[in-house]
């Protein structure tokens, strides 16, 4: 089974979640958090994962 982590407007109930057509094909497992840092790279954000991120 593949697992995906969504945040922002792509997460369940987010503005663009329905455009991914996941509601009918995926099963919500639960909420979670990841250690790291987000960066503003213009139109798309970037993430560096890890405790030192």
PDB file of N, CA, C and O in Angstrom:
ATOM      1  N   UNK A   1       0.847  -1.176   0.000  1.00  0.00           N
ATOM      2  CA  UNK A   1       0.000   0.000   0.000  1.00  0.00           C
ATOM      3  C   UNK A   1       0.891   1.237   0.000  1.00  0.00           C
ATOM      4  O   UNK A   1       1.833   1.336   0.786  1.00  0.00           O
ATOM      5  N   UNK A   2       0.584   2.172  -0.884  1.00  0.00           N
ATOM      6  CA  UNK A   2       1.306   3.437  -0.902  1.00  0.00           C
ATOM      7  C   UNK A   2       0.622   4.417   0.043  1.00  0.00           C
ATOM      8  O   UNK A   2      -0.601   4.413   0.180  1.00  0.00           O
ATOM      9  N   UNK A   3       1.423   5.252   0.689  1.00  0.00           N
ATOM     10  CA  UNK A   3       0.875   6.268   1.582  1.00  0.00           C
ATOM     11  C   UNK A   3       1.362   7.638   1.132  1.00  0.00           C
ATOM     12  O   UNK A   3       2.493   7.797   0.672  1.00  0.00           O
ATOM     13  N   UNK A   4       0.489   8.611   1.275  1.00  0.00           N
ATOM     14  CA  UNK A   4       0.807   9.984   0.872  1.00  0.00           C
ATOM     15  C   UNK A   4       0.547  10.913   2.037  1.00  0.00           C
ATOM     16  O   UNK A   4      -0.353  10.679   2.844  1.00  0.00           O
ATOM     17  N   UNK A   5       1.328  11.956   2.120  1.00  0.00           N
ATOM     18  CA  UNK A   5       1.156  12.973   3.148  1.00  0.00           C
ATOM     19  C   UNK A   5       0.802  14.274   2.438  1.00  0.00           C
ATOM     20  O   UNK A   5       1.583  14.779   1.632  1.00  0.00           O
ATOM     21  N   UNK A   6      -0.379  14.818   2.740  1.00  0.00           N
ATOM     22  CA  UNK A   6      -0.819  16.073   2.130  1.00  0.00           C
ATOM     23  C   UNK A   6      -0.889  17.155   3.188  1.00  0.00           C
ATOM     24  O   UNK A   6      -1.178  16.884   4.354  1.00  0.00           O
ATOM     25  N   UNK A   7      -0.624  18.371   2.777  1.00  0.00           N
ATOM     26  CA  UNK A   7      -0.772  19.516   3.673  1.00  0.00           C
ATOM     27  C   UNK A   7      -1.360  20.663   2.871  1.00  0.00           C
ATOM     28  O   UNK A   7      -1.440  20.603   1.644  1.00  0.00           O
ATOM     29  N   UNK A   8      -1.763  21.690   3.567  1.00  0.00           N
ATOM     30  CA  UNK A   8      -2.298  22.871   2.897  1.00  0.00           C
ATOM     31  C   UNK A   8      -3.598  22.576   2.169  1.00  0.00           C
ATOM     32  O   UNK A   8      -4.451  21.849   2.677  1.00  0.00           O
ATOM     33  N   UNK A   9      -3.747  23.142   0.978  1.00  0.00           N
ATOM     34  CA  UNK A   9      -5.012  23.038   0.252  1.00  0.00           C
ATOM     35  C   UNK A   9      -5.258  21.654  -0.321  1.00  0.00           C
ATOM     36  O   UNK A   9      -6.370  21.380  -0.772  1.00  0.00           O
ATOM     37  N   UNK A  10      -4.254  20.756  -0.322  1.00  0.00           N
ATOM     38  CA  UNK A  10      -4.437  19.404  -0.833  1.00  0.00           C
ATOM     39  C   UNK A  10      -4.948  18.437   0.231  1.00  0.00           C
ATOM     40  O   UNK A  10      -5.407  17.345  -0.106  1.00  0.00           O
ATOM     41  N   UNK A  11      -4.878  18.810   1.494  1.00  0.00           N
ATOM     42  CA  UNK A  11      -5.305  17.888   2.552  1.00  0.00           C
ATOM     43  C   UNK A  11      -6.819  17.709   2.543  1.00  0.00           C
ATOM     44  O   UNK A  11      -7.545  18.488   1.926  1.00  0.00           O
ATOM     45  N   UNK A  12      -7.276  16.691   3.224  1.00  0.00           N
ATOM     46  CA  UNK A  12      -8.706  16.369   3.280  1.00  0.00           C
ATOM     47  C   UNK A  12      -9.483  17.588   3.744  1.00  0.00           C
ATOM     48  O   UNK A  12      -9.169  18.178   4.778  1.00  0.00           O
ATOM     49  N   UNK A  13     -10.488  17.961   2.985  1.00  0.00           N
ATOM     50  CA  UNK A  13     -11.282  19.138   3.301  1.00  0.00           C
ATOM     51  C   UNK A  13     -10.674  20.433   2.796  1.00  0.00           C
ATOM     52  O   UNK A  13     -11.283  21.495   2.924  1.00  0.00           O
ATOM     53  N   UNK A  14      -9.475  20.358   2.222  1.00  0.00           N
ATOM     54  CA  UNK A  14      -8.810  21.544   1.684  1.00  0.00           C
ATOM     55  C   UNK A  14      -9.421  21.989   0.367  1.00  0.00           C
ATOM     56  O   UNK A  14     -10.211  21.272  -0.247  1.00  0.00           O
ATOM     57  N   UNK A  15      -9.046  23.166  -0.045  1.00  0.00           N
ATOM     58  CA  UNK A  15      -9.626  23.799  -1.228  1.00  0.00           C
ATOM     59  C   UNK A  15      -9.499  22.959  -2.499  1.00  0.00           C
ATOM     60  O   UNK A  15     -10.429  22.927  -3.306  1.00  0.00           O
ATOM     61  N   UNK A  16      -8.364  22.277  -2.693  1.00  0.00           N
ATOM     62  CA  UNK A  16      -8.124  21.550  -3.940  1.00  0.00           C
ATOM     63  C   UNK A  16      -8.147  20.025  -3.781  1.00  0.00           C
ATOM     64  O   UNK A  16      -7.806  19.305  -4.719  1.00  0.00           O
ATOM     65  N   UNK A  17      -8.538  19.539  -2.629  1.00  0.00           N
ATOM     66  CA  UNK A  17      -8.579  18.088  -2.399  1.00  0.00           C
ATOM     67  C   UNK A  17      -9.442  17.371  -3.432  1.00  0.00           C
ATOM     68  O   UNK A  17      -9.061  16.313  -3.933  1.00  0.00           O
ATOM     69  N   UNK A  18     -10.595  17.937  -3.750  1.00  0.00           N
ATOM     70  CA  UNK A  18     -11.503  17.285  -4.696  1.00  0.00           C
ATOM     71  C   UNK A  18     -10.897  17.161  -6.090  1.00  0.00           C
ATOM     72  O   UNK A  18     -11.269  16.261  -6.842  1.00  0.00           O
ATOM     73  N   UNK A  19      -9.973  18.046  -6.447  1.00  0.00           N
ATOM     74  CA  UNK A  19      -9.364  17.978  -7.775  1.00  0.00           C
ATOM     75  C   UNK A  19      -8.423  16.790  -7.909  1.00  0.00           C
ATOM     76  O   UNK A  19      -8.133  16.352  -9.022  1.00  0.00           O
ATOM     77  N   UNK A  20      -7.946  16.268  -6.792  1.00  0.00           N
ATOM     78  CA  UNK A  20      -7.082  15.092  -6.837  1.00  0.00           C
ATOM     79  C   UNK A  20      -7.891  13.811  -7.030  1.00  0.00           C
ATOM     80  O   UNK A  20      -7.332  12.747  -7.292  1.00  0.00           O
ATOM     81  N   UNK A  21      -9.195  13.924  -6.900  1.00  0.00           N
ATOM     82  CA  UNK A  21     -10.108  12.794  -7.007  1.00  0.00           C
ATOM     83  C   UNK A  21      -9.746  11.674  -6.027  1.00  0.00           C
ATOM     84  O   UNK A  21      -9.929  10.492  -6.314  1.00  0.00           O
ATOM     85  N   UNK A  22      -9.230  12.076  -4.868  1.00  0.00           N
ATOM     86  CA  UNK A  22      -8.840  11.087  -3.871  1.00  0.00           C
ATOM     87  C   UNK A  22      -9.996  10.637  -2.998  1.00  0.00           C
ATOM     88  O   UNK A  22      -9.972   9.531  -2.460  1.00  0.00           O
ATOM     89  N   UNK A  23     -10.987  11.464  -2.854  1.00  0.00           N
ATOM     90  CA  UNK A  23     -12.090  11.149  -1.952  1.00  0.00           C
ATOM     91  C   UNK A  23     -12.735   9.813  -2.308  1.00  0.00           C
ATOM     92  O   UNK A  23     -13.199   9.102  -1.416  1.00  0.00           O
ATOM     93  N   UNK A  24     -12.775   9.458  -3.585  1.00  0.00           N
ATOM     94  CA  UNK A  24     -13.403   8.215  -4.018  1.00  0.00           C
ATOM     95  C   UNK A  24     -12.423   7.056  -4.139  1.00  0.00           C
ATOM     96  O   UNK A  24     -12.852   5.908  -4.249  1.00  0.00           O
ATOM     97  N   UNK A  25     -11.111   7.323  -4.123  1.00  0.00           N
ATOM     98  CA  UNK A  25     -10.135   6.262  -4.372  1.00  0.00           C
ATOM     99  C   UNK A  25      -9.182   5.996  -3.214  1.00  0.00           C
ATOM    100  O   UNK A  25      -8.439   5.015  -3.239  1.00  0.00           O
ATOM    101  N   UNK A  26      -9.194   6.851  -2.209  1.00  0.00           N
ATOM    102  CA  UNK A  26      -8.240   6.691  -1.114  1.00  0.00           C
ATOM    103  C   UNK A  26      -8.965   6.586   0.220  1.00  0.00           C
ATOM    104  O   UNK A  26     -10.108   7.021   0.365  1.00  0.00           O
ATOM    105  N   UNK A  27      -8.286   6.010   1.169  1.00  0.00           N
ATOM    106  CA  UNK A  27      -8.842   5.870   2.508  1.00  0.00           C
ATOM    107  C   UNK A  27      -8.030   6.743   3.452  1.00  0.00           C
ATOM    108  O   UNK A  27      -6.805   6.638   3.507  1.00  0.00           O
ATOM    109  N   UNK A  28      -8.713   7.598   4.191  1.00  0.00           N
ATOM    110  CA  UNK A  28      -8.061   8.460   5.159  1.00  0.00           C
ATOM    111  C   UNK A  28      -7.623   7.604   6.343  1.00  0.00           C
ATOM    112  O   UNK A  28      -8.442   6.911   6.946  1.00  0.00           O
ATOM    113  N   UNK A  29      -6.336   7.649   6.675  1.00  0.00           N
ATOM    114  CA  UNK A  29      -5.805   6.850   7.776  1.00  0.00           C
ATOM    115  C   UNK A  29      -5.779   7.659   9.069  1.00  0.00           C
ATOM    116  O   UNK A  29      -6.155   7.157  10.128  1.00  0.00           O
ATOM    117  N   UNK A  30      -5.336   8.908   8.982  1.00  0.00           N
ATOM    118  CA  UNK A  30      -5.283   9.744  10.170  1.00  0.00           C
ATOM    119  C   UNK A  30      -4.409  10.956   9.949  1.00  0.00           C
ATOM    120  O   UNK A  30      -3.755  11.100   8.916  1.00  0.00           O
ATOM    121  N   UNK A  31      -4.414  11.817  10.937  1.00  0.00           N
ATOM    122  CA  UNK A  31      -3.569  13.012  10.882  1.00  0.00           C
ATOM    123  C   UNK A  31      -2.195  12.685  11.435  1.00  0.00           C
ATOM    124  O   UNK A  31      -2.042  11.768  12.242  1.00  0.00           O
ATOM    125  N   UNK A  32      -1.200  13.437  10.998  1.00  0.00           N
ATOM    126  CA  UNK A  32       0.163  13.196  11.456  1.00  0.00           C
ATOM    127  C   UNK A  32       0.961  14.486  11.349  1.00  0.00           C
ATOM    128  O   UNK A  32       0.469  15.493  10.841  1.00  0.00           O
ATOM    129  N   UNK A  33       2.159  14.445  11.819  1.00  0.00           N
ATOM    130  CA  UNK A  33       3.092  15.579  11.731  1.00  0.00           C
ATOM    131  C   UNK A  33       4.449  15.058  11.318  1.00  0.00           C
ATOM    132  O   UNK A  33       4.790  13.901  11.565  1.00  0.00           O
ATOM    133  N   UNK A  34       5.217  15.921  10.690  1.00  0.00           N
ATOM    134  CA  UNK A  34       6.588  15.571  10.323  1.00  0.00           C
ATOM    135  C   UNK A  34       7.516  16.664  10.821  1.00  0.00           C
ATOM    136  O   UNK A  34       7.149  17.839  10.864  1.00  0.00           O
ATOM    137  N   UNK A  35       8.713  16.265  11.193  1.00  0.00           N
ATOM    138  CA  UNK A  35       9.725  17.233  11.605  1.00  0.00           C
ATOM    139  C   UNK A  35      10.409  17.775  10.366  1.00  0.00           C
ATOM    140  O   UNK A  35      10.692  17.024   9.433  1.00  0.00           O
ATOM    141  N   UNK A  36      10.671  19.049  10.348  1.00  0.00           N
ATOM    142  CA  UNK A  36      11.349  19.634   9.212  1.00  0.00           C
ATOM    143  C   UNK A  36      11.051  21.115   9.090  1.00  0.00           C
ATOM    144  O   UNK A  36      10.560  21.752  10.022  1.00  0.00           O
ATOM    145  N   UNK A  37      11.357  21.639   7.933  1.00  0.00           N
ATOM    146  CA  UNK A  37      11.186  23.069   7.692  1.00  0.00           C
ATOM    147  C   UNK A  37      10.626  23.275   6.296  1.00  0.00           C
ATOM    148  O   UNK A  37      11.048  22.612   5.348  1.00  0.00           O
ATOM    149  N   UNK A  38       9.666  24.204   6.167  1.00  0.00           N
ATOM    150  CA  UNK A  38       9.103  24.559   4.866  1.00  0.00           C
ATOM    151  C   UNK A  38       9.796  25.802   4.328  1.00  0.00           C
ATOM    152  O   UNK A  38      10.175  26.693   5.089  1.00  0.00           O
ATOM    153  N   UNK A  39       9.959  25.852   3.009  1.00  0.00           N
ATOM    154  CA  UNK A  39      10.594  26.993   2.362  1.00  0.00           C
ATOM    155  C   UNK A  39       9.675  27.556   1.281  1.00  0.00           C
ATOM    156  O   UNK A  39       9.005  26.804   0.574  1.00  0.00           O
ATOM    157  N   UNK A  40       9.649  28.860   1.161  1.00  0.00           N
ATOM    158  CA  UNK A  40       8.866  29.535   0.129  1.00  0.00           C
ATOM    159  C   UNK A  40       9.714  29.609  -1.139  1.00  0.00           C
ATOM    160  O   UNK A  40      10.687  30.361  -1.205  1.00  0.00           O
ATOM    161  N   UNK A  41       9.334  28.821  -2.139  1.00  0.00           N
ATOM    162  CA  UNK A  41      10.068  28.795  -3.407  1.00  0.00           C
ATOM    163  C   UNK A  41       9.201  29.339  -4.537  1.00  0.00           C
ATOM    164  O   UNK A  41       9.255  28.848  -5.665  1.00  0.00           O
ATOM    165  N   UNK A  42       8.412  30.344  -4.227  1.00  0.00           N
ATOM    166  CA  UNK A  42       7.543  30.916  -5.236  1.00  0.00           C
ATOM    167  C   UNK A  42       6.218  30.177  -5.277  1.00  0.00           C
ATOM    168  O   UNK A  42       5.577  29.996  -4.242  1.00  0.00           O
ATOM    169  N   UNK A  43       5.798  29.744  -6.468  1.00  0.00           N
ATOM    170  CA  UNK A  43       4.487  29.116  -6.589  1.00  0.00           C
ATOM    171  C   UNK A  43       4.382  27.764  -5.874  1.00  0.00           C
ATOM    172  O   UNK A  43       3.277  27.341  -5.535  1.00  0.00           O
ATOM    173  N   UNK A  44       5.503  27.077  -5.639  1.00  0.00           N
ATOM    174  CA  UNK A  44       5.471  25.778  -4.959  1.00  0.00           C
ATOM    175  C   UNK A  44       6.413  25.800  -3.767  1.00  0.00           C
ATOM    176  O   UNK A  44       7.555  26.246  -3.873  1.00  0.00           O
ATOM    177  N   UNK A  45       5.924  25.314  -2.631  1.00  0.00           N
ATOM    178  CA  UNK A  45       6.792  25.258  -1.459  1.00  0.00           C
ATOM    179  C   UNK A  45       7.722  24.046  -1.535  1.00  0.00           C
ATOM    180  O   UNK A  45       7.481  23.112  -2.300  1.00  0.00           O
ATOM    181  N   UNK A  46       8.760  24.075  -0.749  1.00  0.00           N
ATOM    182  CA  UNK A  46       9.678  22.950  -0.638  1.00  0.00           C
ATOM    183  C   UNK A  46       9.788  22.579   0.830  1.00  0.00           C
ATOM    184  O   UNK A  46       9.569  23.418   1.704  1.00  0.00           O
ATOM    185  N   UNK A  47      10.124  21.336   1.102  1.00  0.00           N
ATOM    186  CA  UNK A  47      10.266  20.870   2.477  1.00  0.00           C
ATOM    187  C   UNK A  47      11.587  20.135   2.625  1.00  0.00           C
ATOM    188  O   UNK A  47      11.996  19.373   1.749  1.00  0.00           O
ATOM    189  N   UNK A  48      12.244  20.378   3.750  1.00  0.00           N
ATOM    190  CA  UNK A  48      13.445  19.647   4.119  1.00  0.00           C
ATOM    191  C   UNK A  48      13.072  18.905   5.392  1.00  0.00           C
ATOM    192  O   UNK A  48      12.853  19.522   6.435  1.00  0.00           O
ATOM    193  N   UNK A  49      13.002  17.597   5.307  1.00  0.00           N
ATOM    194  CA  UNK A  49      12.533  16.784   6.419  1.00  0.00           C
ATOM    195  C   UNK A  49      13.661  16.401   7.354  1.00  0.00           C
ATOM    196  O   UNK A  49      14.810  16.281   6.929  1.00  0.00           O
ATOM    197  N   UNK A  50      13.346  16.209   8.612  1.00  0.00           N
ATOM    198  CA  UNK A  50      14.298  15.755   9.615  1.00  0.00           C
ATOM    199  C   UNK A  50      14.382  16.743  10.759  1.00  0.00           C
ATOM    200  O   UNK A  50      13.966  17.893  10.627  1.00  0.00           O
ATOM    201  N   UNK A  51      14.917  16.298  11.876  1.00  0.00           N
ATOM    202  CA  UNK A  51      14.999  17.145  13.060  1.00  0.00           C
ATOM    203  C   UNK A  51      15.909  18.341  12.846  1.00  0.00           C
ATOM    204  O   UNK A  51      15.721  19.378  13.482  1.00  0.00           O
ATOM    205  N   UNK A  52      16.896  18.216  11.959  1.00  0.00           N
ATOM    206  CA  UNK A  52      17.778  19.341  11.678  1.00  0.00           C
ATOM    207  C   UNK A  52      17.286  20.215  10.548  1.00  0.00           C
ATOM    208  O   UNK A  52      17.902  21.228  10.219  1.00  0.00           O
ATOM    209  N   UNK A  53      16.147  19.810   9.942  1.00  0.00           N
ATOM    210  CA  UNK A  53      15.614  20.510   8.779  1.00  0.00           C
ATOM    211  C   UNK A  53      15.225  21.872   9.112  1.00  0.00           C
ATOM    212  O   UNK A  53      14.754  22.608   8.246  1.00  0.00           O
TER     213      UNK A  53
END
